[in-house]
Structures are given as structure tokens and as C-alpha cells.
């Protein structure tokens, strides 16, 4: 069985204290790709700043999808 993969970036809004995700928009994105046979397999928050300095905010979320190749 062979798979193909897709990465979709979700932008966040926010400031120094952390990013905010529009949950409705994220679910809309997930459902859109699910209709096209893509399965969400993982999500990864990306941060800005430095954890060593005690700050950082989520700037984007990457959604990882897969589907079986035809």
C-alpha cells in the first residue's frame, strides 16, 4: 500500500502571550480535506521566540494528512 501526504498550514492570531486559533476555520479545513479522502494524522504547533528566554507564541499550526495512492 502506498500513501501520499499533504501538509496544510493554519495561521494563528495573537501576540506575545500566545497565538489563537479560529477553531471553526480549522475544522472547516479538516472537513474539506476529509471530503477528498485525506485523513488527518497529526498536528504540530510552530512557535516564535525562544523557550530558553521564557517566552514564545504559537505562530502557525501544521496539519498533516495522508491518503492511499490510487
OpenMM code with the backbone's topology and positions (N, CA, C; nanometers):
from openmm import Vec3, app, unit

residues = "UNK UNK UNK UNK UNK UNK UNK UNK UNK UNK UNK UNK UNK UNK UNK UNK UNK UNK UNK UNK UNK UNK UNK UNK UNK UNK UNK UNK UNK UNK UNK UNK UNK UNK UNK UNK UNK UNK UNK UNK UNK UNK UNK UNK UNK UNK UNK UNK UNK UNK UNK UNK UNK UNK UNK UNK UNK UNK UNK UNK UNK UNK UNK UNK UNK UNK UNK UNK UNK UNK".split()
positions = [
    Vec3(0.0843, -0.1173, 0.0000),
    Vec3(0.0000, 0.0000, 0.0000),
    Vec3(0.0892, 0.1241, 0.0000),
    Vec3(0.0608, 0.2164, -0.0896),
    Vec3(0.1376, 0.3411, -0.0977),
    Vec3(0.0506, 0.4571, -0.0523),
    Vec3(0.1163, 0.5540, 0.0090),
    Vec3(0.0464, 0.6701, 0.0630),
    Vec3(0.1012, 0.7976, 0.0018),
    Vec3(0.0156, 0.8989, -0.0027),
    Vec3(0.0624, 1.0330, -0.0343),
    Vec3(0.0283, 1.1213, 0.0848),
    Vec3(0.1059, 1.2270, 0.1005),
    Vec3(0.0944, 1.3113, 0.2192),
    Vec3(0.0748, 1.4572, 0.1802),
    Vec3(0.0095, 1.5303, 0.2696),
    Vec3(-0.0153, 1.6728, 0.2470),
    Vec3(0.0035, 1.7448, 0.3796),
    Vec3(0.0621, 1.8632, 0.3739),
    Vec3(0.0773, 1.9485, 0.4914),
    Vec3(0.0018, 2.0789, 0.4649),
    Vec3(-0.0847, 2.1156, 0.5590),
    Vec3(-0.1636, 2.2378, 0.5478),
    Vec3(-0.1297, 2.3267, 0.6670),
    Vec3(-0.0993, 2.4532, 0.6390),
    Vec3(-0.0636, 2.5475, 0.7452),
    Vec3(-0.1852, 2.6296, 0.7871),
    Vec3(-0.2105, 2.6314, 0.9171),
    Vec3(-0.3168, 2.7132, 0.9748),
    Vec3(-0.2501, 2.8310, 1.0454),
    Vec3(-0.2866, 2.9514, 1.0065),
    Vec3(-0.2294, 3.0716, 1.0688),
    Vec3(-0.3015, 3.1000, 1.2004),
    Vec3(-0.2287, 3.1522, 1.2969),
    Vec3(-0.2887, 3.1917, 1.4234),
    Vec3(-0.2826, 3.3432, 1.4361),
    Vec3(-0.3619, 3.3947, 1.5272),
    Vec3(-0.3560, 3.5370, 1.5597),
    Vec3(-0.3203, 3.5471, 1.7068),
    Vec3(-0.2555, 3.6513, 1.7446),
    Vec3(-0.2189, 3.6655, 1.8842),
    Vec3(-0.0942, 3.7491, 1.8993),
    Vec3(-0.0451, 3.7503, 2.0182),
    Vec3(0.0697, 3.8343, 2.0481),
    Vec3(0.1700, 3.7588, 2.1329),
    Vec3(0.2428, 3.8301, 2.2092),
    Vec3(0.3497, 3.7788, 2.2938),
    Vec3(0.3050, 3.6608, 2.3801),
    Vec3(0.1824, 3.6639, 2.4290),
    Vec3(0.1355, 3.5614, 2.5222),
    Vec3(0.0916, 3.4323, 2.4548),
    Vec3(0.0786, 3.4305, 2.3234),
    Vec3(0.0432, 3.3073, 2.2537),
    Vec3(-0.0552, 3.3305, 2.1429),
    Vec3(-0.0541, 3.2395, 2.0462),
    Vec3(-0.1426, 3.2518, 1.9320),
    Vec3(-0.2798, 3.1954, 1.9612),
    Vec3(-0.3772, 3.2427, 1.8854),
    Vec3(-0.5146, 3.1964, 1.8979),
    Vec3(-0.5565, 3.1345, 1.7659),
    Vec3(-0.6234, 3.0220, 1.7737),
    Vec3(-0.6692, 2.9517, 1.6550),
    Vec3(-0.8192, 2.9717, 1.6398),
    Vec3(-0.8625, 3.0001, 1.5183),
    Vec3(-1.0047, 3.0042, 1.4876),
    Vec3(-1.0486, 2.8595, 1.4691),
    Vec3(-1.1082, 2.8023, 1.5738),
    Vec3(-1.1429, 2.6603, 1.5722),
    Vec3(-1.2408, 2.6250, 1.4611),
    Vec3(-1.3369, 2.7119, 1.4332),
    Vec3(-1.4336, 2.6854, 1.3258),
    Vec3(-1.3625, 2.6771, 1.1916),
    Vec3(-1.2685, 2.7682, 1.1707),
    Vec3(-1.1938, 2.7699, 1.0441),
    Vec3(-1.1059, 2.6454, 1.0324),
    Vec3(-1.0455, 2.6035, 1.1444),
    Vec3(-0.9611, 2.4840, 1.1418),
    Vec3(-1.0457, 2.3598, 1.1132),
    Vec3(-1.1611, 2.3470, 1.1768),
    Vec3(-1.2491, 2.2335, 1.1495),
    Vec3(-1.2992, 2.2342, 1.0058),
    Vec3(-1.3274, 2.3521, 0.9546),
    Vec3(-1.3698, 2.3656, 0.8148),
    Vec3(-1.2604, 2.3118, 0.7215),
    Vec3(-1.1356, 2.3450, 0.7523),
    Vec3(-1.0219, 2.2970, 0.6731),
    Vec3(-1.0092, 2.1452, 0.6820),
    Vec3(-1.0200, 2.0916, 0.8025),
    Vec3(-1.0087, 1.9461, 0.8223),
    Vec3(-1.1204, 1.8738, 0.7470),
    Vec3(-1.2433, 1.9235, 0.7578),
    Vec3(-1.3561, 1.8595, 0.6884),
    Vec3(-1.3411, 1.8689, 0.5364),
    Vec3(-1.2885, 1.9816, 0.4900),
    Vec3(-1.2671, 1.9962, 0.3452),
    Vec3(-1.1758, 1.8854, 0.2927),
    Vec3(-1.0615, 1.8649, 0.3594),
    Vec3(-0.9677, 1.7634, 0.3122),
    Vec3(-1.0212, 1.6225, 0.3353),
    Vec3(-1.0986, 1.6026, 0.4412),
    Vec3(-1.1583, 1.4707, 0.4665),
    Vec3(-1.2546, 1.4321, 0.3539),
    Vec3(-1.3270, 1.5286, 0.2998),
    Vec3(-1.4187, 1.5021, 0.1879),
    Vec3(-1.3432, 1.4526, 0.0647),
    Vec3(-1.2151, 1.4875, 0.0575),
    Vec3(-1.1316, 1.4469, -0.0559),
    Vec3(-1.0430, 1.3285, -0.0188),
    Vec3(-1.0886, 1.2509, 0.0799),
    Vec3(-1.0241, 1.1259, 0.1226),
    Vec3(-0.8914, 1.1430, 0.1951),
    Vec3(-0.8638, 1.2631, 0.2464),
    Vec3(-0.7424, 1.2852, 0.3243),
    Vec3(-0.7734, 1.2635, 0.4717),
    Vec3(-0.6894, 1.1862, 0.5395),
    Vec3(-0.7053, 1.1583, 0.6825),
    Vec3(-0.6047, 1.2419, 0.7619),
    Vec3(-0.6536, 1.3142, 0.8612),
    Vec3(-0.5650, 1.3911, 0.9484),
    Vec3(-0.4882, 1.2935, 1.0356),
    Vec3(-0.3548, 1.3005, 1.0321),
    Vec3(-0.2745, 1.2074, 1.1114),
    Vec3(-0.1970, 1.2763, 1.2225),
    Vec3(-0.1799, 1.4086, 1.2130),
    Vec3(-0.1047, 1.4781, 1.3170),
    Vec3(-0.1218, 1.6289, 1.3017),
    Vec3(-0.0943, 1.6993, 1.4115),
    Vec3(-0.0931, 1.8456, 1.4102),
    Vec3(0.0268, 1.8905, 1.4922),
    Vec3(0.0948, 1.9941, 1.4444),
    Vec3(0.2161, 2.0420, 1.5098),
    Vec3(0.2120, 2.1933, 1.5226),
    Vec3(0.2173, 2.2448, 1.6457),
    Vec3(0.2237, 2.3906, 1.6620),
    Vec3(0.3659, 2.4403, 1.6371),
    Vec3(0.3777, 2.5501, 1.5658),
    Vec3(0.5076, 2.6132, 1.5434),
    Vec3(0.5153, 2.7375, 1.6305),
    Vec3(0.6272, 2.7586, 1.6955),
    Vec3(0.6385, 2.8718, 1.7871),
    Vec3(0.7420, 2.9720, 1.7394),
    Vec3(0.7243, 3.0954, 1.7850),
    Vec3(0.8196, 3.2027, 1.7623),
    Vec3(0.8826, 3.2358, 1.8963),
    Vec3(0.9981, 3.2938, 1.8930),
    Vec3(1.0633, 3.3317, 2.0173),
    Vec3(1.1561, 3.2219, 2.0645),
    Vec3(1.1974, 3.2325, 2.1866),
    Vec3(1.2934, 3.1386, 2.2415),
    Vec3(1.2422, 3.0827, 2.3732),
    Vec3(1.2310, 2.9518, 2.3794),
    Vec3(1.1884, 2.8878, 2.5043),
    Vec3(1.2926, 2.9085, 2.6134),
    Vec3(1.4181, 2.9249, 2.5737),
    Vec3(1.5253, 2.9446, 2.6722),
    Vec3(1.5131, 3.0793, 2.7429),
    Vec3(1.4492, 3.1743, 2.6775),
    Vec3(1.4307, 3.3058, 2.7386),
    Vec3(1.2971, 3.3150, 2.8101),
    Vec3(1.2206, 3.2058, 2.8089),
    Vec3(1.0958, 3.2024, 2.8822),
    Vec3(0.9753, 3.2568, 2.8084),
    Vec3(0.9840, 3.2720, 2.6772),
    Vec3(0.8667, 3.3189, 2.6034),
    Vec3(0.8619, 3.2516, 2.4677),
    Vec3(0.7524, 3.2675, 2.4040),
    Vec3(0.7289, 3.2110, 2.2713),
    Vec3(0.5798, 3.2033, 2.2489),
    Vec3(0.5382, 3.2196, 2.1266),
    Vec3(0.3954, 3.2114, 2.0974),
    Vec3(0.3754, 3.1235, 1.9750),
    Vec3(0.2615, 3.0583, 1.9700),
    Vec3(0.2298, 2.9737, 1.8557),
    Vec3(0.1987, 3.0636, 1.7368),
    Vec3(0.2758, 3.0473, 1.6311),
    Vec3(0.2585, 3.1312, 1.5131),
    Vec3(0.1742, 3.0628, 1.4059),
    Vec3(0.1850, 2.9319, 1.3960),
    Vec3(0.1118, 2.8535, 1.2966),
    Vec3(0.0912, 2.7133, 1.3511),
    Vec3(-0.0034, 2.6437, 1.2912),
    Vec3(-0.0222, 2.5016, 1.3207),
    Vec3(-0.0157, 2.4283, 1.1879),
    Vec3(0.0656, 2.3244, 1.1831),
    Vec3(0.0741, 2.2415, 1.0636),
    Vec3(-0.0153, 2.1204, 1.0822),
    Vec3(-0.1012, 2.0953, 0.9848),
    Vec3(-0.1868, 1.9779, 0.9845),
    Vec3(-0.1302, 1.8796, 0.8830),
    Vec3(-0.1082, 1.7571, 0.9251),
    Vec3(-0.0526, 1.6531, 0.8387),
    Vec3(-0.1627, 1.5545, 0.8015),
    Vec3(-0.1787, 1.5335, 0.6707),
    Vec3(-0.2812, 1.4436, 0.6190),
    Vec3(-0.2157, 1.3352, 0.5349),
    Vec3(-0.2858, 1.2221, 0.5223),
    Vec3(-0.2415, 1.1171, 0.4295),
    Vec3(-0.3639, 1.0570, 0.3626),
    Vec3(-0.3405, 0.9975, 0.2462),
    Vec3(-0.4432, 0.9182, 0.1791),
    Vec3(-0.3740, 0.8133, 0.0932),
    Vec3(-0.4476, 0.7083, 0.0669),
    Vec3(-0.3932, 0.5997, -0.0127),
    Vec3(-0.3816, 0.6425, -0.1583),
    Vec3(-0.2668, 0.6111, -0.2178),
    Vec3(-0.2475, 0.6419, -0.3597),
    Vec3(-0.3251, 0.5413, -0.4434),
    Vec3(-0.3829, 0.5906, -0.5503),
    Vec3(-0.4580, 0.5032, -0.6423),
    Vec3(-0.3664, 0.4435, -0.7450),
] * unit.nanometer
topology = app.Topology()
chain = topology.addChain("A")
for resn in residues:
    res = topology.addResidue(resn, chain)
    for name in ("N", "CA", "C"):
        topology.addAtom(name, app.Element.getBySymbol(name[0]), res)
